[in-house]
């Protein structure tokens, strides 16, 4: 019934009947807006609006809203008692009353489209609810720079946050691809920086562009309008002004704040770019003036200053930067970035505000009072919390809602990744590595919606919902109440309300997924189609035919030892829910065999573990997390056991070259064989082609008998000059091993 699930609900007998004659009474003047919000909800269903009045006496029957100190209910929480003759909603603050109103609103029926069909009264079941949030920061992010969205969409987005008791909207306003906020002192930021001469489209690795002028920005009047609207919904807005990197739109307008002086253009493509703000006094004056106007518009506690993915190449060759490093005693460019962030933090703190930045602001030393938003896994959040800094968890593995949420064959083009509703719901924001005292620094978490491949308001909604609802429950409800099957049942009920609200939500959670695992029977792949329990029955075929209500029902593991295309769909009776999904397995001598890696893949790209390399599925050019393993190590050793000596003619392993994503092919892959697993004979050390792009295969053809195969995969060490992320350690992505 409710999303997020309340802390405690006790059902009672009977109903409270709400009609147009029902009184809504608020006991404190500050609650007028909350009373009017409830009035609007009831009018939406009844067609006529109940009376709203101010009454301190508590004698008026109907629905009463009152601020009361409740020992068991902290800030943002509430207590609601629904009886046959009245409803009493109490809370320690206005936000708690508002949250209680959202819960009450979820008890109301969906409004009838035909006004004549609206009921004369609404029966609300009697119950008692005690409820309060688990985390203080319950957030959603929206990037309006890669693609720009109108004020109406932003308000609708805030409405959704408020309905599900999320209280923080992270508004990403500046980027390489566009500056979206009017700054009166620097008009060229929007005259020049808000517009680009084209946009990237198609798969990221293709690097294809159109030539259509694109852009837009929010005036300060529009910003104030949105801020006031969010305040009425008890949603705090955290604006993000990117620095020192991701700043090409600003530098296109004011190139004098760069290291080279330009000229620059607002960037058409996605990725990371080397031209960044130069840390000279004129730049700090510029940024302080910008932030002054930003802070005048946004009254919240935090200002987000980005700090992520800042290449250091320009700083390394800039005479001013090198002189500054020497005069300030900075040993490298990472410490120069820390100097930059500290300068900005000092200014923001003097204005009575705090900064928050992506976890790269840890590099070179964290500014004294900064909060960290941990996106590159959990490591940054753990390090910051152990250093007694506030943290907002937002790891790409669970909180990036620009990822695919279902089979890419049935989804709109996305930048990559694979993050289902179920995976979001499984997320635990407090890392196990933290003790109880350190865990107090985890403020909460947020979901991020980056918009490289999200071009319309409808697609924003599709990518955010229902994953937003799953995260909302993770952040509000007690951990012990987490119940995926129950959540999905409530979510299915909520879809009716979302349709009435004209939200273009995704139903991808009705699609079937596949879990591939190894077996003690070597050479075999165990396949388990899965879906959320309780939604329906999984029916499948093994010949790539579309499943029907008469297809076999999945009951136990499908043991596969030969080429097959499995197709599965979820059925409820005779009705198919969602799309059918498929998995193609291609077998050779390596498939289903024992494999180990040292070191283990990075946690962000390790969904299937080492078995991903021999599961019969080649990632090819597709950028979906669960089809690749990723490392940032200098050297990776992979060992494969074929089970017995066999005649082999060709051995290979795949890698990805997507240089704009900082994914570089290995420098070389040493391929060796052994009969005993101890002494290896090196067959060859193939290197990638100089123009490596997309999927790259490292192979050797040497007909011989062998049992063990070893790959030593060596990184290039640092991304070369001229490629995105130059100077940084690259990612290495590896996929299927083939032995024939």
Secondary structure per residue as TSV (DSSP state, phi and psi in degrees):
chain	resnum	aa	ss	phi	psi
A	1	X	-	360.0	-50.2
A	2	X	-	-104.3	142.7
A	3	X	S	-136.3	119.5
A	4	X	S	-75.8	160.0
A	5	X	-	-65.8	129.6
A	6	X	-	-65.9	163.4
A	7	X	S	-62.9	-45.2
A	8	X	E	-148.8	132.8
A	9	X	E	-132.0	127.5
A	10	X	E	-120.1	113.7
A	11	X	E	-75.1	151.2
A	12	X	E	-132.6	171.4
A	13	X	E	-86.3	152.8
A	14	X	E	90.7	179.0
A	15	X	E	-139.3	154.1
A	16	X	E	-98.1	127.3
A	17	X	E	-99.0	116.1
A	18	X	E	-97.0	130.3
A	19	X	E	-133.9	-178.7
A	20	X	T	-66.0	-16.8
A	21	X	T	-87.5	-6.6
A	22	X	-	-65.6	135.6
A	23	X	E	-93.0	137.1
A	24	X	E	-110.1	117.6
A	25	X	E	-116.3	133.0
A	26	X	E	-115.7	134.1
A	27	X	S	-89.1	-15.1
A	28	X	S	-128.2	141.9
A	29	X	G	-59.0	-30.0
A	30	X	G	-66.9	-12.9
A	31	X	G	-95.1	7.9
A	32	X	H	-58.9	-43.5
A	33	X	H	-62.4	-38.5
A	34	X	H	-67.2	-39.4
A	35	X	H	-64.2	-40.9
A	36	X	H	-67.3	-34.2
A	37	X	H	-63.9	-41.6
A	38	X	H	-67.9	-39.8
A	39	X	H	-56.4	-43.5
A	40	X	H	-64.1	-39.2
A	41	X	H	-62.9	-43.9
A	42	X	H	-69.8	-39.7
A	43	X	H	-62.3	-36.4
A	44	X	H	-60.2	-30.4
A	45	X	H	-93.4	-42.9
A	46	X	H	-82.4	-28.8
A	47	X	S	91.1	-20.3
A	48	X	S	-124.4	151.2
A	49	X	-	-101.2	134.0
A	50	X	-	-65.2	163.0
A	51	X	E	-77.9	136.9
A	52	X	E	-114.0	133.0
A	53	X	E	-147.8	160.1
A	54	X	E	-99.7	126.3
A	55	X	-	-152.7	117.2
A	56	X	S	-87.3	-13.4
A	57	X	S	-74.1	-29.8
A	58	X	S	80.2	9.5
A	59	X	-	-88.1	-21.7
A	60	X	-	-72.7	127.1
A	61	X	-	-80.2	160.9
A	62	X	S	129.1	-129.7
A	63	X	E	-115.7	119.2
A	64	X	E	-114.8	131.3
A	65	X	E	-111.4	128.7
A	66	X	E	-150.2	139.7
A	67	X	E	-85.7	122.4
A	68	X	-	-141.3	138.8
A	69	X	-	-72.4	122.9
A	70	X	-	-122.8	119.0
A	71	X	T	-57.0	-37.9
A	72	X	T	-90.0	0.6
A	73	X	-	-123.0	113.0
A	74	X	-	-79.7	-177.0
A	75	X	T	-55.8	139.8
A	76	X	T	84.8	-12.6
A	77	X	-	-92.6	177.3
A	78	X	E	-159.8	165.7
A	79	X	E	-126.9	133.5
A	80	X	E	-132.2	127.6
A	81	X	E	-119.3	121.4
A	82	X	E	-110.2	114.7
A	83	X	-	-116.3	171.4
A	84	X	S	-62.5	-31.8
A	85	X	S	-107.7	-5.4
A	86	X	-	-166.5	164.6
A	87	X	E	-125.7	129.6
A	88	X	E	-116.1	116.6
A	89	X	E	-116.1	113.7
A	90	X	E	-124.9	153.8
A	91	X	E	-162.6	161.5
A	92	X	S	-77.7	-11.3
A	93	X	S	-156.3	171.6
A	94	X	H	-59.5	-40.9
A	95	X	H	-61.1	-38.0
A	96	X	H	-64.4	-41.2
A	97	X	H	-61.5	-43.8
A	98	X	H	-60.6	-43.5
A	99	X	H	-63.6	-36.9
A	100	X	H	-64.9	-37.5
A	101	X	H	-61.7	-38.2
A	102	X	H	-64.3	-38.3
A	103	X	H	-65.4	-44.3
A	104	X	H	-61.9	-37.8
A	105	X	H	-63.1	-32.0
A	106	X	T	-72.8	-11.1
A	107	X	T	-86.8	-9.6
A	108	X	S	-85.1	149.1
A	109	X	-	-72.0	163.1
A	110	X	-	-68.6	134.1
A	111	X	-	-60.2	140.7
A	112	X	-	-72.3	139.3
A	113	X	S	-67.6	-34.7
A	114	X	S	-91.2	120.2
A	115	X	G	-58.6	-33.5
A	116	X	G	-69.9	-16.3
A	117	X	G	-92.6	1.6
A	118	X	-	-71.3	141.7
A	119	X	-	-75.7	156.8
A	120	X	S	-76.4	-23.7
A	121	X	E	-152.7	161.2
A	122	X	E	-122.1	127.6
A	123	X	E	-92.2	116.0
A	124	X	E	-105.9	120.5
A	125	X	E	-62.9	141.4
A	126	X	E	-72.4	139.1
A	127	X	E	-171.4	170.3
A	128	X	E	-123.5	134.4
A	129	X	E	-126.9	128.4
A	130	X	E	-118.5	127.2
A	131	X	E	-152.2	143.3
A	132	X	-	-163.8	158.2
A	133	X	-	-79.1	148.6
A	134	X	S	-77.8	-39.4
A	135	X	-	-122.4	150.8
A	136	X	S	-78.8	-33.7
A	137	X	E	-104.9	108.9
A	138	X	E	-124.9	94.8
A	139	X	E	-122.6	159.9
A	140	X	E	-134.9	144.6
A	141	X	E	-112.7	151.0
A	142	X	E	-142.9	123.9
A	143	X	E	-88.7	119.0
A	144	X	-	-110.9	16.9
A	145	X	S	-96.4	-49.7
A	146	X	S	-61.7	-45.4
A	147	X	S	-133.7	141.6
A	148	X	-	-98.4	141.4
A	149	X	-	-129.4	143.7
A	150	X	-	-71.7	167.1
A	151	X	H	-57.2	-38.6
A	152	X	H	-59.3	-40.2
A	153	X	H	-67.1	-40.9
A	154	X	H	-61.4	-42.2
A	155	X	H	-64.7	-41.1
A	156	X	H	-64.1	-38.0
A	157	X	H	-60.9	-44.5
A	158	X	H	-64.2	-38.3
A	159	X	H	-56.6	-43.2
A	160	X	H	-66.5	-41.9
A	161	X	H	-56.3	-48.1
A	162	X	H	-64.3	-40.4
A	163	X	H	-59.2	-33.5
A	164	X	T	-106.9	22.8
A	165	X	T	63.9	28.4
A	166	X	-	-88.7	142.6
A	167	X	-	-123.4	6.4
A	168	X	E	-136.7	127.5
A	169	X	E	-114.7	111.8
A	170	X	E	-91.4	109.6
A	171	X	E	-103.1	106.1
A	172	X	E	-85.1	103.5
A	173	X	-	-106.0	-14.3
A	174	X	E	-137.3	147.1
A	175	X	E	-163.0	178.4
A	176	X	T	-63.0	-31.2
A	177	X	T	-94.1	0.4
A	178	X	E	166.5	140.5
A	179	X	E	-104.3	120.6
A	180	X	-	-111.5	9.6
A	181	X	B	-127.2	129.3
A	182	X	-	-68.2	129.7
A	183	X	-	-121.1	113.0
A	184	X	T	-60.1	-38.4
A	185	X	T	-71.9	-22.9
A	186	X	-	-130.1	76.2
A	187	X	T	-62.7	-25.8
A	188	X	H	-69.0	-15.5
A	189	X	H	-58.5	-35.4
A	190	X	H	-101.3	-30.2
A	191	X	H	-63.3	-40.0
A	192	X	T	-106.7	-50.9
A	193	X	T	-71.6	-16.3
A	194	X	T	-87.2	-0.5
A	195	X	E	-131.9	135.9
A	196	X	E	-122.5	160.5
A	197	X	S	-88.1	3.4
A	198	X	-	172.4	179.4
A	199	X	-	-143.0	149.0
A	200	X	E	-73.4	144.6
A	201	X	E	-145.1	166.4
A	202	X	S	79.5	178.5
A	203	X	S	-51.4	139.8
A	204	X	G	-55.0	-39.3
A	205	X	G	-71.6	-16.2
A	206	X	G	-77.3	-25.9
A	207	X	-	53.5	55.5
A	208	X	E	-105.8	144.8
A	209	X	E	-135.4	147.8
A	210	X	-	-100.1	179.2
A	211	X	-	-122.2	27.4
A	212	X	-	-88.2	125.7
A	213	X	-	-61.5	133.6
A	214	X	E	-139.6	142.6
A	215	X	E	168.0	-162.1
A	216	X	-	147.0	162.4
A	217	X	-	-158.4	166.0
A	218	X	B	-100.0	130.9
A	219	X	-	-72.1	163.5
A	220	X	H	-64.0	-31.0
A	221	X	H	-65.3	-40.8
A	222	X	H	-66.7	-38.9
A	223	X	H	-60.0	-47.5
A	224	X	H	-60.8	-39.0
A	225	X	H	-61.3	-45.8
A	226	X	H	-67.2	-40.9
A	227	X	H	-61.0	-45.2
A	228	X	H	-63.6	-39.6
A	229	X	H	-63.6	-45.0
A	230	X	H	-63.1	-40.2
A	231	X	H	-60.7	-37.3
A	232	X	H	-66.0	-19.8
A	233	X	T	-102.9	8.0
A	234	X	T	58.3	38.5
A	235	X	-	-113.2	122.6
A	236	X	E	-86.0	137.0
A	237	X	E	-101.5	128.2
A	238	X	E	-107.6	106.7
A	239	X	E	-78.4	145.1
A	240	X	E	-114.8	122.3
A	241	X	E	-115.3	106.8
A	242	X	E	-69.1	136.4
A	243	X	E	-166.1	153.4
A	244	X	S	-80.6	-12.5
A	245	X	S	-94.5	-172.1
A	246	X	S	48.4	48.8
A	247	X	-	-126.9	17.2
A	248	X	H	-64.6	-32.4
A	249	X	H	-63.1	-41.1
A	250	X	H	-68.2	-40.4
A	251	X	H	-71.4	-28.5
A	252	X	H	-62.1	-34.2
A	253	X	H	-82.3	-38.7
A	254	X	-	-134.6	77.2
A	255	X	G	-65.6	-15.9
A	256	X	G	-66.5	-13.2
A	257	X	G	-94.5	13.8
A	258	X	S	-100.5	178.9
A	259	X	S	-81.7	-30.7
A	260	X	S	-103.0	-18.9
A	261	X	-	88.5	0.7
A	262	X	-	79.1	-155.3
A	263	X	-	-77.5	162.2
A	264	X	-	-130.8	161.2
A	265	X	-	-124.1	150.8
A	266	X	-	-61.0	129.6
A	267	X	-	-69.7	136.1
A	268	X	-	-88.2	-28.2
A	269	X	S	-103.6	171.9
A	270	X	-	-95.2	155.0
A	271	X	S	135.4	-156.6
A	272	X	-	-122.9	135.2
A	273	X	-	-128.6	148.2
A	274	X	S	-76.5	-24.7
A	275	X	-	-80.8	121.2
A	276	X	-	-135.1	174.2
A	277	X	-	-63.5	138.0
A	278	X	-	-90.4	130.0
A	279	X	-	-77.6	62.0
A	280	X	S	-108.5	165.8
A	281	X	H	-59.6	-38.0
A	282	X	H	-62.2	-35.8
A	283	X	H	-67.2	-43.7
A	284	X	H	-64.7	-37.9
A	285	X	H	-61.4	-45.2
A	286	X	H	-58.3	-51.1
A	287	X	H	-66.4	-36.2
A	288	X	H	-65.4	-38.9
A	289	X	H	-65.7	-41.4
A	290	X	H	-61.6	-48.7
A	291	X	H	-65.8	-30.7
A	292	X	H	-61.1	-45.7
A	293	X	H	-67.2	-38.2
A	294	X	H	-61.9	-45.6
A	295	X	H	-68.9	-26.7
A	296	X	H	-68.9	-26.8
A	297	X	H	-88.3	-33.7
A	298	X	-	-114.2	112.9
A	299	X	-	-85.1	0.0
A	300	X	S	-68.2	171.0
A	301	X	S	-69.6	-36.8
A	302	X	E	-110.4	142.2
A	303	X	E	-117.6	125.0
A	304	X	E	-89.2	126.7
A	305	X	E	-111.7	15.6
A	306	X	E	68.9	-108.5
A	307	X	-	86.3	2.0
A	308	X	-	-94.0	157.3
A	309	X	S	45.1	53.1
A	310	X	-	-99.7	104.5
A	311	X	-	-62.8	149.9
A	312	X	-	-109.4	4.5
A	313	X	H	-61.5	-43.4
A	314	X	H	-64.1	-38.6
A	315	X	H	-65.1	-34.9
A	316	X	H	-64.8	-28.1
A	317	X	T	-109.6	8.4
A	318	X	-	-94.1	122.1
A	319	X	H	-60.2	-41.5
A	320	X	H	-62.4	-46.4
A	321	X	H	-62.0	-42.7
A	322	X	H	-66.9	-38.2
A	323	X	H	-66.8	-39.9
A	324	X	H	-63.9	-41.7
A	325	X	H	-60.5	-41.6
A	326	X	H	-66.3	-45.1
A	327	X	H	-69.0	-29.7
A	328	X	H	-94.8	-1.7
A	329	X	T	69.3	35.9
A	330	X	-	-93.4	128.6
A	331	X	-	-81.9	-22.8
A	332	X	S	-156.6	179.3
A	333	X	H	-71.5	-22.6
A	334	X	H	-65.5	-40.0
A	335	X	H	-69.7	-28.2
A	336	X	H	-65.9	-38.8
A	337	X	H	-64.1	-41.1
A	338	X	H	-61.2	-40.3
A	339	X	H	-59.1	-44.1
A	340	X	H	-59.0	-50.7
A	341	X	H	-64.0	-39.3
A	342	X	H	-63.9	-39.1
A	343	X	H	-60.2	-45.2
A	344	X	H	-67.5	-40.5
A	345	X	H	-62.1	-42.9
A	346	X	H	-57.1	-43.1
A	347	X	H	-65.6	-46.7
A	348	X	H	-64.5	-40.0
A	349	X	H	-62.4	-37.1
A	350	X	H	-64.2	-24.0
A	351	X	T	-87.6	5.8
A	352	X	T	82.4	16.6
A	353	X	-	-119.1	173.5
A	354	X	E	-123.0	154.4
A	355	X	E	-103.3	152.5
A	356	X	E	-135.1	144.0
A	357	X	E	-145.4	163.8
A	358	X	E	-63.4	162.4
A	359	X	G	-66.2	-9.7
A	360	X	G	-63.5	-18.7
A	361	X	G	-68.9	-8.5
A	362	X	G	-71.2	-26.2
A	363	X	T	-69.5	129.3
A	364	X	T	84.5	-0.2
A	365	X	-	112.4	129.5
A	366	X	-	-83.9	136.5
A	367	X	-	-57.4	147.4
A	368	X	T	-55.0	-41.0
A	369	X	T	-113.9	11.5
A	370	X	-	-74.7	145.9
A	371	X	E	-98.9	154.2
A	372	X	E	-118.6	135.2
A	373	X	E	-105.6	111.1
A	374	X	E	-90.7	109.1
A	375	X	-	-114.5	-25.8
A	376	X	S	-88.3	58.9
A	377	X	S	87.4	-155.9
A	378	X	S	-105.5	-9.1
A	379	X	H	-58.9	-44.3
A	380	X	H	-62.7	-41.9
A	381	X	H	-64.8	-39.9
A	382	X	H	-63.2	-47.2
A	383	X	H	-61.7	-42.7
A	384	X	H	-66.8	-43.3
A	385	X	H	-64.7	-38.7
A	386	X	H	-66.0	-25.3
A	387	X	T	-90.2	8.9
A	388	X	T	67.3	40.5
A	389	X	-	-112.5	144.7
A	390	X	-	-65.6	146.1
A	391	X	E	-136.0	138.5
A	392	X	E	-115.0	120.8
A	393	X	E	-84.4	132.4
A	394	X	-	-152.4	51.1
A	395	X	-	-66.7	141.6
A	396	X	H	-58.3	-27.5
A	397	X	H	-63.4	-32.4
A	398	X	H	-126.7	-17.2
A	399	X	H	-120.8	10.6
A	400	X	B	-99.6	106.6
A	401	X	T	-91.5	10.9
A	402	X	T	-88.5	-2.9
A	403	X	S	-77.2	161.7
A	404	X	B	-60.0	145.6
A	405	X	-	-118.3	1.6
A	406	X	S	-155.1	-174.8
A	407	X	-	-52.6	121.4
A	408	X	G	-54.3	-24.8
A	409	X	G	-64.3	-23.3
A	410	X	G	-111.8	7.9
A	411	X	S	-117.6	155.5
A	412	X	-	-63.1	152.7
A	413	X	-	-54.0	132.3
A	414	X	-	-128.4	169.0
A	415	X	S	-72.2	-18.4
A	416	X	S	142.3	-162.1
A	417	X	-	71.3	173.2
A	418	X	B	-154.7	102.1
A	419	X	-	-133.4	101.6
A	420	X	-	-83.3	166.0
A	421	X	H	-56.0	-43.6
A	422	X	H	-63.1	-37.6
A	423	X	H	-67.3	-41.5
A	424	X	H	-59.5	-44.4
A	425	X	H	-65.2	-25.8
A	426	X	T	-80.3	-6.5
A	427	X	-	-70.7	138.1
A	428	X	-	-117.4	112.8
A	429	X	S	-67.2	-24.6
A	430	X	S	-92.3	110.1
A	431	X	-	-61.4	142.6
A	432	X	T	-64.0	-20.1
A	433	X	T	-72.7	-11.4
A	434	X	S	-94.9	140.3
A	435	X	-	-81.4	178.0
A	436	X	H	-61.0	-38.7
A	437	X	H	-69.3	-42.8
A	438	X	H	-66.8	-34.1
A	439	X	H	-63.5	-21.9
A	440	X	T	-64.3	-18.5
A	441	X	T	-86.0	-4.1
A	442	X	E	-82.0	103.2
A	443	X	E	-69.7	-30.8
A	444	X	E	155.9	-145.2
A	445	X	E	-153.4	171.5
A	446	X	E	-151.5	155.0
A	447	X	E	-96.1	141.9
A	448	X	B	-113.6	133.6
A	449	X	-	-119.6	93.9
A	450	X	-	-87.2	144.7
A	451	X	-	-118.9	27.9
A	452	X	T	-52.6	-41.7
A	453	X	T	-115.3	21.2
A	454	X	-	-117.6	107.0
A	455	X	-	-108.4	-13.0
A	456	X	S	-131.6	158.2
A	457	X	H	-57.4	-38.6
A	458	X	H	-61.9	-36.9
A	459	X	H	-73.8	-32.4
A	460	X	H	-56.8	-48.2
A	461	X	H	-62.8	-42.8
A	462	X	H	-60.4	-41.4
A	463	X	H	-76.5	-30.8
A	464	X	H	-85.0	-34.2
A	465	X	T	-114.1	127.1
A	466	X	T	-100.1	12.0
A	467	X	H	-61.6	-34.4
A	468	X	H	-56.5	-40.3
A	469	X	H	-68.0	-37.2
A	470	X	H	-63.3	-44.3
A	471	X	H	-67.6	-36.7
A	472	X	H	-57.4	-41.9
A	473	X	H	-70.3	-37.0
A	474	X	H	-58.3	-38.6
A	475	X	H	-88.3	-21.6
A	476	X	H	-100.0	-49.8
A	477	X	S	-79.7	154.5
A	478	X	-	-59.7	142.0
A	479	X	G	-57.3	-37.3
A	480	X	G	-69.0	-14.5
A	481	X	G	-90.5	-0.5
A	482	X	-	-62.3	121.4
A	483	X	-	-147.6	100.9
A	484	X	H	-59.5	-47.0
A	485	X	H	-61.9	-42.4
A	486	X	H	-66.3	-39.7
A	487	X	H	-60.1	-45.7
A	488	X	H	-66.1	-34.9
A	489	X	H	-63.1	-43.5
A	490	X	H	-67.0	-36.1
A	491	X	H	-64.3	-41.6
A	492	X	H	-61.1	-38.8
A	493	X	H	-65.1	-39.0
A	494	X	H	-69.6	-22.9
A	495	X	H	-56.9	-32.6
A	496	X	H	-62.3	-43.7
A	497	X	H	-66.9	-39.5
A	498	X	H	-63.3	-38.7
A	499	X	H	-62.5	-41.7
A	500	X	H	-64.9	-29.8
A	501	X	T	-83.7	2.1
A	502	X	T	61.4	39.9
A	503	X	-	-94.3	128.0
A	504	X	-	-88.4	75.8
A	505	X	-	-85.8	161.3
A	506	X	-	-90.5	143.2
A	507	X	-	-110.4	25.4
A	508	X	G	-63.3	-20.3
A	509	X	G	-67.7	-14.0
A	510	X	G	-82.2	-6.9
A	511	X	S	-83.2	152.9
A	512	X	-	-86.7	138.3
A	513	X	E	-105.1	173.3
A	514	X	E	-130.9	130.5
A	515	X	E	-106.9	123.5
A	516	X	E	-109.2	127.2
A	517	X	E	-137.3	163.2
A	518	X	-	-79.3	175.2
A	519	X	-	-140.1	155.1
A	520	X	S	-64.2	-23.7
A	521	X	S	-82.3	92.0
A	522	X	T	-59.8	144.5
A	523	X	T	89.0	6.4
A	524	X	-	-117.1	145.2
A	525	X	E	-116.1	124.1
A	526	X	E	-89.3	127.6
A	527	X	E	-116.1	127.4
A	528	X	E	-125.2	101.5
A	529	X	E	-62.2	141.9
A	530	X	E	-141.0	153.0
A	531	X	-	-151.0	167.8
A	532	X	-	-61.7	127.5
A	533	X	T	-56.8	142.2
A	534	X	T	92.1	-12.3
A	535	X	S	-80.8	-32.5
A	536	X	-	171.7	-166.8
A	537	X	E	-105.9	139.3
A	538	X	E	-88.6	124.5
A	539	X	E	-118.7	145.2
A	540	X	E	-142.0	162.9
A	541	X	E	-132.9	158.0
A	542	X	S	-114.5	14.6
A	543	X	B	-127.3	22.0
A	544	X	S	67.5	14.7
A	545	X	-	-85.4	152.2
A	546	X	-	-65.8	126.9
A	547	X	-	-65.5	147.4
A	548	X	-	-126.6	176.9
A	549	X	T	-62.5	-18.2
A	550	X	T	-96.4	-3.2
A	551	X	S	-69.0	159.6
A	552	X	E	-58.3	143.5
A	553	X	E	-88.3	134.8
A	554	X	-	-71.2	126.5
A	555	X	-	-123.2	-43.8
A	556	X	S	-138.9	172.9
A	557	X	-	-53.3	136.1
A	558	X	E	-91.9	113.1
A	559	X	E	-91.7	115.4
A	560	X	E	-115.5	135.2
A	561	X	-	-131.7	6.6
A	562	X	S	-149.3	167.4
A	563	X	-	-53.0	135.2
A	564	X	E	-159.6	150.7
A	565	X	E	-118.4	111.3
A	566	X	E	-94.5	131.7
A	567	X	E	-126.0	134.9
A	568	X	E	-140.7	153.5
A	569	X	E	-149.6	159.6
A	570	X	E	-97.9	131.5
A	571	X	E	-123.6	143.5
A	572	X	E	-121.5	100.5
A	573	X	T	67.2	-126.5
A	574	X	T	-88.6	-6.6
A	575	X	E	-97.4	129.8
A	576	X	E	-83.9	133.6
A	577	X	E	-101.5	129.0
A	578	X	E	69.1	-158.9
A	579	X	E	-98.3	164.4
A	580	X	E	-84.9	149.0
A	581	X	E	-125.1	157.8
A	582	X	E	-134.7	159.5
A	583	X	E	-140.4	122.8
A	584	X	E	-101.1	123.3
A	585	X	E	-109.2	128.8
A	586	X	-	-119.0	120.1
A	587	X	-	-98.9	140.7
A	588	X	-	-143.0	-164.3
A	589	X	T	-66.5	-22.1
A	590	X	T	-86.7	-23.5
A	591	X	T	-63.0	128.1
A	592	X	T	76.8	8.5
A	593	X	-	-87.7	167.6
A	594	X	E	-72.2	131.3
A	595	X	E	-142.7	142.4
A	596	X	E	-131.8	155.4
A	597	X	E	-131.3	145.8
A	598	X	E	-141.9	117.0
A	599	X	S	-75.9	177.0
A	600	X	-	-68.3	154.1
A	601	X	-	-62.0	158.7
A	602	X	-	-60.4	144.0
A	603	X	G	-59.4	-25.1
A	604	X	G	-72.7	-23.7
A	605	X	G	-133.8	63.0
A	606	X	-	-148.2	33.2
A	607	X	S	-58.9	-43.1
A	608	X	S	-101.6	0.5
A	609	X	G	67.2	-173.5
A	610	X	G	-54.8	-27.8
A	611	X	G	-61.1	-21.3
A	612	X	G	-54.1	-29.6
A	613	X	G	-74.4	-14.2
A	614	X	G	-135.6	25.8
A	615	X	S	-88.3	3.7
A	616	X	S	87.2	4.4
A	617	X	-	-119.7	118.1
A	618	X	-	-91.2	131.3
A	619	X	-	-68.6	-33.8
A	620	X	T	61.1	-132.9
A	621	X	T	-91.2	-2.5
A	622	X	-	-74.5	136.1
A	623	X	-	-104.1	74.6
A	624	X	-	-120.3	127.3
A	625	X	G	-51.5	-42.8
A	626	X	G	-78.4	6.4
A	627	X	G	-111.7	0.4
A	628	X	-	-130.6	151.2
A	629	X	E	-109.5	139.9
A	630	X	E	-124.7	141.3
A	631	X	E	-133.0	152.7
A	632	X	-	-118.8	21.7
A	633	X	S	-90.0	158.4
A	634	X	S	-71.3	-26.8
A	635	X	E	-151.3	133.1
A	636	X	E	-128.0	129.8
A	637	X	E	-108.5	127.7
A	638	X	E	-122.5	129.1
A	639	X	E	-121.8	133.6
A	640	X	E	-121.9	134.3
A	641	X	E	-113.6	115.7
A	642	X	E	-77.8	-3.4
A	643	X	E	93.9	-34.2
A	644	X	E	-162.7	164.7
A	645	X	E	-64.7	132.3
A	646	X	E	-139.0	158.9
A	647	X	E	-82.8	121.3
A	648	X	E	-122.5	149.1
A	649	X	S	-120.3	-21.8
A	650	X	-	-151.4	137.1
A	651	X	E	-129.1	135.0
A	652	X	E	-152.2	160.7
A	653	X	E	-141.5	144.8
A	654	X	E	-98.9	152.0
A	655	X	E	-140.3	165.2
A	656	X	E	-112.6	136.4
A	657	X	E	-118.4	100.9
A	658	X	B	-134.7	77.5
A	659	X	G	-65.4	-27.2
A	660	X	G	-70.2	-14.4
A	661	X	G	-102.0	12.3
A	662	X	T	68.6	19.4
A	663	X	B	-100.7	109.5
A	664	X	-	-107.9	145.8
A	665	X	-	-67.6	156.5
A	666	X	-	-59.0	153.3
A	667	X	S	-65.8	-36.6
A	668	X	E	-167.5	161.2
A	669	X	E	-131.5	112.7
A	670	X	E	-80.9	124.2
A	671	X	E	-112.7	121.6
A	672	X	E	-133.6	158.5
A	673	X	E	-130.4	160.6
A	674	X	E	-155.0	149.4
A	675	X	S	-94.1	-21.3
A	676	X	S	-117.8	-3.9
A	677	X	S	78.5	6.0
A	678	X	S	-116.3	-55.2
A	679	X	S	-98.5	121.2
A	680	X	-	-112.2	144.6
A	681	X	E	-107.0	119.4
A	682	X	E	-75.6	123.1
A	683	X	E	-88.9	-42.0
A	684	X	E	-169.4	163.5
A	685	X	E	-131.0	75.1
A	686	X	E	-67.1	148.8
A	687	X	-	-117.1	160.2
A	688	X	-	-76.2	157.9
A	689	X	-	-66.8	154.7
A	690	X	T	-63.4	-27.1
A	691	X	T	-104.6	32.7
A	692	X	-	-52.8	131.8
A	693	X	-	-149.8	139.9
A	694	X	E	61.0	-132.1
A	695	X	E	-79.5	128.2
A	696	X	E	-122.6	133.0
A	697	X	E	-109.0	132.7
A	698	X	E	-107.5	113.8
A	699	X	E	-137.4	158.0
A	700	X	E	-141.2	139.6
A	701	X	-	-117.0	103.2
A	702	X	-	-142.8	96.1
A	703	X	-	-59.7	123.9
A	704	X	E	-170.8	170.2
A	705	X	E	-94.0	135.3
A	706	X	E	-162.9	164.6
A	707	X	E	-118.7	-44.7
A	708	X	E	-105.3	141.4
A	709	X	E	-128.8	134.9
A	710	X	E	-124.2	134.0
A	711	X	E	-114.9	125.6
A	712	X	E	-109.3	108.3
A	713	X	E	-99.2	120.4
A	714	X	E	-110.3	128.9
A	715	X	-	-74.0	159.4
A	716	X	-	-75.2	-6.5
A	717	X	S	90.5	-61.4
A	718	X	S	-141.3	145.3
A	719	X	-	-65.6	130.9
A	720	X	-	-73.5	159.5
A	721	X	T	-54.6	135.9
A	722	X	T	97.9	-17.3
A	723	X	S	-101.5	154.5
A	724	X	T	-57.1	132.9
A	725	X	T	79.9	21.3
A	726	X	T	-48.0	134.5
A	727	X	T	92.7	-18.1
A	728	X	S	-89.5	157.2
A	729	X	-	-66.7	138.4
A	730	X	-	-86.3	163.2
A	731	X	B	-83.3	144.1
A	732	X	E	-115.6	122.1
A	733	X	E	-109.6	125.4
A	734	X	E	-121.3	145.3
A	735	X	E	-133.7	-146.9
A	736	X	E	-55.6	136.1
A	737	X	E	-89.5	132.4
A	738	X	E	-120.7	133.7
A	739	X	E	-132.7	123.9
A	740	X	-	-127.7	360.0
